[in-house]
């Protein structure tokens, strides 16, 4: 037993492979349960450090080290479940809890991926893993009892995916994508017009913006997120008008607005969601991936050069190749080393045809410990991975070439997923191509008009007839630039009477507007519903205007607005571009130009806990109306959908 200078026992891991030994010991014993004492005796690094667990200090030191190693394996997708033995009393249960490798009852799915798939697959795995970890953390925090076995509630893919997609761990993930994903530390299930979407979000304000930006959606779970959204709606119904208020400080009903704890506020400082990526090059990680890969391909032959490139990376020259091959050779030696005491197999996960390796440089493994059952991914995780690939194919987070590759991979993956069980997902601020995307794109390609229903910021739906010209993405949101002055460019005698009335009314409304681009309107695709094409005999003569000009025009012709906050230096105020801020009592008065009424409505509701008043009155009325409408829609059912 090793002791430090302070008398505390120091963990001794001479060979740096105790996680592998833990895995080998539990795998060779499966399906039996092993007690803490049995594990401490059979894993050599533990036995050297903690002996027979003869005293409380040894028991405590072993328990801490074993739980650290167990957490490392769990983070890689290899779960160890626990139970209290029937014969143990409560006092000794912690010392002699029993453990077993969690192999699962459902079969793993094994697919073959092309080398071109790996960059997109790595990005999708990063996204899916992030969402699964967020949901697992939410689930365990609110629903796991102290006596429950501490095993993951959501499928974590870890090394199982690497075992069927070797080289995945060496793929770089774009820094911009990592930043976007990692900033969304929570997950909720949102019902979007009957379809459930797993939404990764930054905080409750962020989630509220997402829900309000998707008319007809509601939060299904967790309950805390639904309650936080409800508090914002109630606060928004009490927003006051600041028109003519002068410099008088407005009353703030903090007891009502801030009632109830916001789960995002409570957890913002704890950093509970660590990085979801396991794209590491650590020796233990690489050896575990190599072990699972060879276990899943028993009897197959792989050259050392191939394994070196798959598990370490592309080589630049012969020196790189030689060094990488030597590293893989060392890994194989480690994976086939019998424990020093010779009592059991230790970390010998399989047998190797050494003659074939030494003479031809080819690796062929046999007689696995059964760990091939960990290779591949569960059907549940494959479904989430498929949703991640689909999201990347239909969101502006990847370049067009990668999106095309993602779409190709999605079409292949969905063949292995049971229809109707894919848990679609989204990231706040980077929406999927809305359902209307296809028909709007078709109208542009065929130069047709579009008859549609459009929902405004207050939640009211209007019928519009437009000629869509361009689709563009602004800050992760899809928009279409549409020509609305159809009265002067089409043959009115060639269209139906009901269409004539709408087109004429639209043209009359434009006469009250100013600006060279008043005939154009920028619409958010997610707010377009029930659209249908109107074919016309000949193309319309519509001027071509750059998107940048339309954006400038929208801003120049925007609405001057203002909000009053209940405190100073709020982060969401600092993020408003072009806003001017002045002190106003205990809070601040913020002046800004609003180019989108619907955005301003969603913004004020999302941050209504800290906004006390709004101007102008027309926008305040829209905010209150939208909040009351959302509350009335949410009253008949609970957040759980019952």
N, C-alpha and C positions, 0 to 999 in steps of 0.2 A: 504494500500500500504506500502510495506516495504522499508526502506531506510538504506543504510550503513552509516558509519561515515563520508564518503566523500560527502554525499548528493546524491549519485547515487542509483537508485532503485535496490534492491537485490531480486533475484528470490526466491519465497517461495514455496517449494514443501514438505508439511508436511508429506505426505504419501509415497513419492518416487515413484509415479506411473503416473506422468503426461503424459508420452508417451502413456500409455494405455488409459488415458482419451481422448487424442487427437484422437486416433484411434477410440474410441467408439463414440465420437461426430461426426466425419466425416462419420463413417459407418452408424449411425442412420439417418443421413441426406441424404445419397446417394439416388437418383442421383443428388440431389440439390447441388449447389455451396454455400459455406459459405464464407463471407467476413472475413477479419482479425478481425474486431470488433466483429463479431458474435462468432468467435472462442475464442477470448479473454474473452468474457462474459460467454461462456458455459463451458470452461475448468476451474475447480475451482482453480487450482494452478495458472493459469494465472490471473484470476479475483482477487485473493487475492493479487497478486503482482502488477498488472498493472491497476486495476480498470476498468474504462470506456475508457481508452486511451484518457484522457482529455487533455493531453499536449504532446508536441513533445518528451520530455524525456521518457515518458511512451511508446509512439509509437515506438521509437527507441529501447528501452530495450526489448519490447515484440517481435519486428521483429527479433532481434538477437537470443533470446531464442527459438522462434518458428522455425527458420531456423535450429538451432542446433538439435532440436528434430526431425524435418522433415528429416534431413540428417541421423540421427540414424535409423529411421524407413526405409529409403530408402536403407541403407546399409544392412538391414535385409531382403530386398526384398519387402517391403511395400511402394509403391511409392505414393506420393501426388502430383497431377498435379495442375498447377496454370493458371490463366488467368486474364486479366485486365477487370473489369466490363465496360459495354458500357457507363454508365452514368458518369464515373470518368474522370476527367481531368488528364493531365500528372503529375501535381503537387501532386495530392492526390492518384494517382494510386498505388504508392508503399505502402501507408498506408492502402488502402482498396482493394488490390488485393483479388480475390476470389479463393478458393481452394476446391478440391474434391478428394476423395480417388480414386486411379486408380485401378479399378478391372479388366479392360481389356475385350475385346469382345470375345476372343477365350477361349474355355473351357480349364480347367486345367486337366492334366493327373494324374490319381491316380493309383498307383501300390502298390502291397504288396511285401515287402522285408523280407527275412529271417534274423535271427540274424547273421548268418555267412556272410551275404552280407555286413554288416555295416562297417567293417574296410576298405574294398576295395571301397565301395560307398563313404565313408568320404574322402578318398584320391582322388577319381575321382572328387568329388564335389569341393575339394580344387583346383584341377587343372583347372576344367572348370570355376570356379568362377574367378580364376586368369586371364584366357584368356579373359573372358567376360568383366571384369573390365578394362583390358588393352585396349581392342577394344573400349569400351565405352569412355574411357578417350581420345583416339586418335580421335574418332568421334566428341566428344563435343569440343575438343580443336580447330579443324580445320573447323567444319561445323555448329556449333550452333550459332545463332544470339542472340543479347541481348533481343529481344522481344519474342523469342521462349519459350514455357513452359519448365521449367527446370525439365524434367522427364528423367529417364534412357533410352538410345537409344538401349541398349542391355538387354536381360532378365537376371535379377539377381535373383537367386533362393531363397536365404535367408531362411526364415522360412517355406515357402511352402513345401520344400522337407522334412524338419523336421516333418511336420504335417502328412506325409505318411510314414516316416521312423523314428519313435520316437527312441531316443537313439543315433541318428546320431551325435548330438552335444556333446555327452560325449566320442566319439571315439578319441583316441590319433592318431595324424598323425606323422609318423616317422620324426625325426629332419632332417635326410639327405634329405628326399623328400621335406620338407619345404624349406630347404636351396637352393636346385636346382630350385624349382619353383619360389621362391621369388627373386632369382638373375636375372631372365629373366623378365624385367620390361616393355617390349614393345611387341606388337603383329603386325604381317603382314600376308597378304594372299599371298601364293606362289603357282604358277601353276607348278605342277610337272608332266610333260608329260600328260597334259589334266585334271589332278585331282587337285582340289583346297585344300590346306592345310593351316590351321591357325597355324602359327609358332610363338611361344613365344621366344624372344631373349633378350640378354643383351644389346647390342649396335649394331651399323651399321656394325662394323667389324665382329661381331659374326654372324649377318645375312648373310653377304657376304660369310663367310666360309660355311654356310649351303647351300646356293644356288650353290656355286662352287662345293660342295661335292655331289650334285645331278644333274648329267648331264641332260640337257634338261629342267631345271626348270627356272622360271623367277618370279620376284616380280610383283604381280597384284596391291596391295594397301598396305599402303597408298602411295601417289605419292612421299612424302618426302623420304620414304625408297628406292623407285626405283631410285630417283635422287642421293641419297647418294651412291648407288651401282654403278651407272653409273660413278660418279666421281672417284671411285676407279679403275674402268676399264680404264678410260682415263689416270689416273696417272700411271697405270701399263704399258701402251704402251710406256711410256717415260722413263722407267727404264734404266739406263746406266750400262755398264760393269765396274767392278772394277779390272778386270784382268790386272795387270801391271800398275795400277793407282798410286801405291806407297802411300805416305802420303799426296798427294795433295787433297785439299778439293774440292769436286765436286759441281757444281752449283745446286741450288734448285729453281724450278719454283713455288714458293709458291702461286703466284697470280693465277696460273692455277689449282694447286692441291687443294687448299683450298677454291676455289670459291664455293659459296653456303653454307647455314647453314646445319649442320648435326642435325637432330631432336634429336638424342640421346645425342649429346654433349650439346645442348641447355637445355635439360630437365634433365640432369644427376644429377644436384644439387637440383632440386626442390622436389624430393621425392614424386612425384605426385601419384605413385602407392603405396597405403598403403597395409598392409597385407590383403590378400584375405580371410583369415580364419575368420569365425565367430563361431569357436568352443569354445565359452566362457561359463562361468558358472554364469554370472551376473543374478540378480533377474529378471530384466526386460526382458532379452533375454529368460530366462527359462519360464517365465509366458506367453510371447507371443507364444512360441512354444506349450505350454500346451493349451493355448486358441485356437490356430488354430487346434490342434489335436482333441480337444473335439468338436469344431464347425464342423469339417469334419466327425465326427462319432456320430451325434446326435441320442440319443435313445439307443446307445450301452452301455454296462456295463463294467467298468474296476475297478479292485481292487486297493486300495491305494498302496499296496505293488508293484504291477505291474507298476503303474505310477511312483512310487519313483525310481525304478530301471531304467526305460526308460528315465527319464528326469533328474536324478541326477547322477546315476551310480550304479555299483554293490556294494552290502553291504558286509562288512566283518564279522559283528556279529549282534546280536540282538539290541545292542545300536545304531549301524549305521542305522538299519532298522527303529527303533523308531524315530530317529532324522530326517531321510529322509521323513518319512510319515508325521511328524509334519510340515515339510517345505512345502510339497505338499498341506496339509490341509490349511496352511496359504495362499498359492498361490491361491487356489480356493476361499477362503474368499475374497481375494483382487479382483479377477476377477468378483465377484458377489456383490460388494459393491456399493450401490447407493450413488451418490454425496450428500454431507452434506445438501445442500439447498433443496434437494428433488424435484427440478424443472424438472429434466430429469434423464435418466437412468445412466448417468455418465459412469463408466467403467463396468457396468453390462452387460457382453457379452452374458450370457445365464442363464437359470434357472437350479437349481440343485435339484434333489430329496434328500432332506436333511434327511428324515427318513431312506432311503436306505443307505445313507452315514454313519449315526450315529450308526445304528443297525448292519450293515453287512460290513461296510468299503468299500462300492462299490460306484463308481462315475458314474452317468448317467446324461448327459446334454440335455436340450431341449431349444426351442425358441431362437435360435441364432440370432444375429443382421444381419446375412447374410454374416459373414466373412468366412463361409465355401467356399466362392468363391475364397479365397486366398489360400486355401489348395491345395496341389499338385503343379506340375510344368507345365509351358507352353510347348507346342509341340516344340517350338524353342529351349528352354533350354534343354529339354529331348534329343534332337538331339545332342547338344553339350556335354551333360553328357554321352551319349552313345559313342561318339567319345573318350572322356576321358577314359572311362572304357576300350575301345579297345586299346588305346595307352598304358595304364598300363599293359594290357595283352600281348603286343608285344614289350615291351621295357625293358631294364635291370634295371629299377628303383625299381622293387619289387622282392622279393624272388620267387622262382619257385612255391611254394605252393600258394602264394597270386596271382601269375599270372594265375594259373589254375582256381582259384576262380573268378578272373576278366573275364576270357574267358567265364566261365559259365554264369556270370551275363550279359555279353555283348550279348550272344545269346538270352537271355530273353528280354533284353531291345530293341534290334533292331526289335523285332516283333511289337513294338508300335511306331516305327519311319517310316515315309513315305519313301519308297525306293528312293535313289538318292539324298536325302537332307541332309545327315549327313556331317557336316563340319569337315572333318578330321583334326586333329591337331598333332603337334609335338613340342618338345623342342629341341633347338639347343644343340648339344653335346650328346644327348641321342636319337638316331634315332629309328624309328620303325623297326621291322623286315622287311628288304627290300623285294621287290616282288620276288627276286630270292631265298629267304631263303628256300621256300618250295621245289623247284626242287633241290637245292644244298643238302638239308637235305635228300631228297629221293635218290640222287646219293650216298651219304655216306652210307645210310641204306642198299641199294641194291648192294653196291660195284661196281657201274657203273662209266664209264667215262663221262665227261661233255664237250660238244661242245658248245662254247659260244662266244659272242662278248663282249669285255672288253674295256672300255674307260679309257685312261690314263690321266695324269695330264694336258696335253696340249689340251685335248678334242678330241684327235684322237682315233678312234675305231679300235681294232685289234681282229682277230680271234684267239682263244686259245683252245687247247684240253688238259684237265688236269684230274687227278683223285683226287677229293676232299677227304680230310681225317678228318678234324676237323673244326668245327665252334666255334669261340670264340669272346668275346666282350672285347674291349680295349678302355677305356675312353668313354664308351657309344656308340662305333661304332662297327658294325659287320664285322668280317673278316673270311675268310676261308683259312686254310693251305692246299695247293694243291701240289701234286706231278706232275712235268712237264716232267721228263725224261721217257716218255712212250715207247720210241723206244726199250729199252732193257728189258722191262717187259711184252710186249704183243706179240702176234703172228701177225706180220705185214701182213701175207697172208690172215688173216681173216677179214681185214677191207677194206673199200672203198679206191679207188685211191686218191681222194681229201683229205682224212684224212691222208693217208700215207705221202703226201707232207708236210702237216703242222707239223706232229709229227717228221718227219725227220729234218725239219728246226729248230724246238725247240731244238732237241738234239744237233745239230751242234752249236747252240748259247751257250749252256752250256759248251762246251769245252773251251771257252774263259774266263770262270768264275773260281774263286778260292773259296775254303772253303768246309768243309765236308758236308754242307747242301745245296749246290748249286742247287740240283735237286728240292728243295722245293721253293715254291713261296707263299707269303702271299698276298691275294687279298681282296679288299674291296667289300662286297656283293652288295652295292648300285651301283657299277660301272659295274656289270654284266648284260648284256642285251641279250635277245633272246637265252637263254640257252636251250639245249635239251639233253636228256640222250642218251648215246651210250652203249647198253648192250653188255657185253662180256661173252664168254662161261664159264670162270672160274675166280675166284678172283685173283687180281694182288698181287704179293708178294712185298709189300712196307714196308720199315722199320717204326717202331713206334718211333716218336721223340716227346718229350714233347714240349708244346707250349712255355715254358720259354726258351728252347734252340733255337727255331726258332726266337724268339724275339731278343735274344742276337746276333744271327748270322746276322740278318737284320741290327742291329745297328753296329756291328763290320765291316760289309761290306758296310756300308753306304757311302754316298758321302760327302766329306768335302765342306762346303759352307760358304758363308759370305754375310752379308748385311750391308749397311751403312744407318744410320738414319739421319734425318735433325735436331734432337735435342737430348738432353741427358735425361736419366732416364725415358724412356717411359715404361708404365706398361706392354705392350705386350713383351718387351724385357726381363723384369724381370721374366716372366712366362716360358721362354724357358729353359728346363732342360739341364744341361751340357754345356751351352753356356759360352764362354769367351768374355768379353767386354773390349774394349780399346777406349780411346778418339780419335776422328777423326774430327778435325775442330770444328764446332758448334754442331756436333752430335757425334755418336759413331759407331765403327766398331765392328760387332758382328760375332764371329766365332762359327759354330755349325756343327754337323754331321747329315745329312739327310738320314733317312732310307726309306722314302717314297717320291718319286718325286712329286706325285700328292698332297700330303699334303703340301709340300713346295710351290708348285705353288699357291694353294689356300691361303696359309698363306701370301705370298708376295702380292698377289692381294688385299686381304682383308685389309692389312695395308699399301697399296701403297701410301697413303697420306703422310706418314712419312718415306718411304723408297726411297732413291735416286738411289741406285746402288746395283747390285747383282753379285755374282760369285758362281760357274763357268759360263762361257758363255753358255754352253749347257742348264743349268737350266733357265738362263735369257731368252734364245730364247723360251723355253717352256712357260714361264710366259707371254711374249709378245704375242705369238701365241694364247694362251688361252684367253687373254683379248680382242684381236682383233676379235676372233671368237665370243665371247659373245656379243661384240658391234655390229657385223654384224647381229647376230640373233635378236638383240633387235631393230634394226632400222625400220623394216617395221611396227611395232605396238607400240603404246604408252604403258605406264605402266598400264593403265586401261584396256588394252586388246582390244582397239577399232582400 
